[in-house]
Amino acid sequence: MMYFIFWILLSILVGVFASSKKRSGVGWFFISLFISPLIGFIILLVIGPSPSTLKKCPKCAEEVKAEAVVCRFCGYEFPQPPPLSIEELKAKKDKLEKKISYEVDQIDRLRLKEELKSVEKEIELKSLTDRPKAEIRLEELRLQFNDLEDGEKKRSIEKEMKALKNQWEL
């Protein structure tokens, strides 16, 4: 009887420890109750804390979803990271393609493929918004090129124009 009470107390402690690691305290209580409190505790130590899906608002200290742009409690606007350039997006795409080719687990492979699709869409959108800027820059360079008399400056502008034409297929 004393052994059974000790077992339950240790299982409760494992549940409390799991809660402190942002895991399900009740779930880990039952796991350790049926398997063993010691094994449940060791498993918790190995897997570590739960990846946080929440972030704390610096203004009101309430927890909101990690993807939140605005705090739903106080209206604080979280700073957004600057958008990636096309080169950074293409590097990310290449990295994802390599990961997919090495991934064995089907679920992870599907998740990576979805992430790859979103990166490809982002590249396409970025290309559509950056192309007009490149066309404007090309026109500016043409005007500068026509106004110049200096041969060396003309050559450098000509190189930049060629690079823009090649990059954007203008």
C-alpha positions in Angstrom: 0.0 0.0 0.0 2.8 2.4 0.9 4.5 1.6 -2.4 1.4 2.5 -4.3 1.0 5.9 -2.6 4.7 6.6 -3.2 4.2 5.7 -6.9 1.3 8.1 -7.2 3.2 10.9 -5.5 6.1 10.5 -7.8 3.8 10.5 -10.8 2.2 13.8 -9.5 5.7 15.2 -9.3 6.4 14.2 -12.9 3.2 15.8 -14.0 4.2 19.1 -12.2 7.6 18.9 -13.8 6.0 18.4 -17.2 3.8 21.5 -16.6 6.9 23.6 -15.8 8.3 22.5 -19.2 5.1 23.6 -21.0 4.0 20.0 -21.5 0.7 18.4 -20.5 0.9 17.8 -16.7 -2.1 15.5 -16.7 -0.9 13.5 -19.7 2.6 13.0 -18.2 1.0 12.1 -14.8 -0.9 9.2 -16.5 2.1 8.2 -18.5 4.3 8.0 -15.5 1.5 6.3 -13.5 1.2 3.5 -16.0 4.8 3.1 -17.1 7.0 4.4 -14.3 7.6 7.8 -12.7 11.3 7.3 -13.2 11.0 6.5 -16.9 8.5 9.3 -17.4 10.9 11.8 -15.7 13.8 10.6 -17.8 11.8 10.9 -21.0 10.8 14.4 -20.0 14.5 15.3 -19.4 15.5 13.9 -22.8 12.7 15.6 -24.9 13.1 18.9 -23.1 10.6 21.8 -23.0 7.8 22.1 -25.5 8.6 24.4 -28.5 6.8 27.6 -27.6 3.8 28.5 -29.6 3.3 31.6 -27.6 5.2 34.8 -27.0 4.9 37.4 -24.3 3.8 40.9 -25.1 6.4 43.4 -23.8 3.7 46.0 -23.1 1.1 44.1 -21.1 3.0 40.8 -20.4 0.1 38.7 -21.7 0.9 35.6 -23.8 -0.2 35.7 -27.4 0.4 33.4 -30.4 3.9 33.5 -31.7 2.7 34.5 -35.2 0.7 37.4 -33.8 1.5 40.8 -35.4 -0.7 42.8 -32.9 -1.3 41.9 -29.2 -5.0 41.1 -28.8 -5.1 42.5 -25.3 -3.4 45.9 -25.6 -2.9 46.5 -29.3 0.9 46.5 -29.2 2.4 46.0 -32.7 5.2 43.5 -32.7 8.2 44.5 -34.8 8.3 42.5 -38.1 11.5 41.2 -39.6 12.5 42.8 -42.9 11.4 40.9 -46.0 14.0 38.6 -47.6 15.7 39.5 -50.8 15.2 37.3 -53.9 18.8 35.9 -53.4 18.0 35.0 -49.8 14.7 33.4 -50.8 16.4 31.3 -53.6 19.1 30.2 -51.0 16.3 29.2 -48.7 14.6 27.3 -51.5 17.8 25.4 -52.4 18.2 24.5 -48.7 14.7 23.2 -48.5 15.1 21.1 -51.7 18.2 19.5 -50.2 16.4 18.8 -46.9 13.5 17.2 -48.8 15.9 14.9 -50.7 17.4 13.6 -47.5 14.2 13.5 -45.4 13.0 9.9 -44.7 10.0 10.6 -42.6 7.0 11.1 -44.9 5.2 13.7 -42.6 8.4 15.9 -42.4 8.8 15.5 -46.2 5.3 16.8 -46.8 5.8 19.7 -44.3 9.0 20.7 -46.1 7.3 20.5 -49.5 4.6 22.9 -48.2 7.2 25.2 -46.9 9.0 25.0 -50.3 5.8 25.9 -52.1 5.3 29.0 -49.9 8.9 30.1 -50.6 8.5 29.6 -54.3 5.3 31.8 -54.2 7.2 34.4 -52.2 10.0 34.4 -54.8 7.4 34.8 -57.6 5.7 37.7 -55.8 9.0 39.4 -55.0 10.0 39.0 -58.7 6.7 40.7 -59.8 7.2 43.6 -57.5 11.0 44.0 -58.1 10.8 43.8 -61.9 9.2 47.2 -62.4 11.9 48.7 -60.1 14.5 47.1 -62.4 12.8 48.5 -65.5 12.8 52.0 -64.0 16.5 51.6 -63.0 17.3 50.5 -66.6 15.6 53.5 -68.0 17.5 55.8 -65.6 20.7 54.2 -66.8 19.8 54.6 -70.4 19.2 58.3 -69.9 22.6 58.7 -68.0 24.3 56.7 -70.7 23.0 59.0 -73.5 24.0 62.1 -71.5 27.6 61.0 -70.8 30.6 61.7 -72.9 33.2 59.9 -70.6 34.0 56.5 -72.0 34.9 54.8 -68.7 31.6 55.9 -67.0 29.7 54.8 -70.1 31.3 51.3 -69.9 30.4 50.9 -66.2 26.8 52.0 -66.9 26.7 49.6 -69.8 27.9 46.7 -67.6 25.1 47.5 -65.0 22.6 47.7 -67.8 23.7 44.3 -69.1 23.5 42.8 -65.6 19.9 44.1 -65.2 18.9 42.8 -68.6 20.3 39.4 -67.8 18.8 39.2 -64.3 15.3 40.3 -65.3 15.4 39.2 -69.0 14.4 42.7 -70.1 
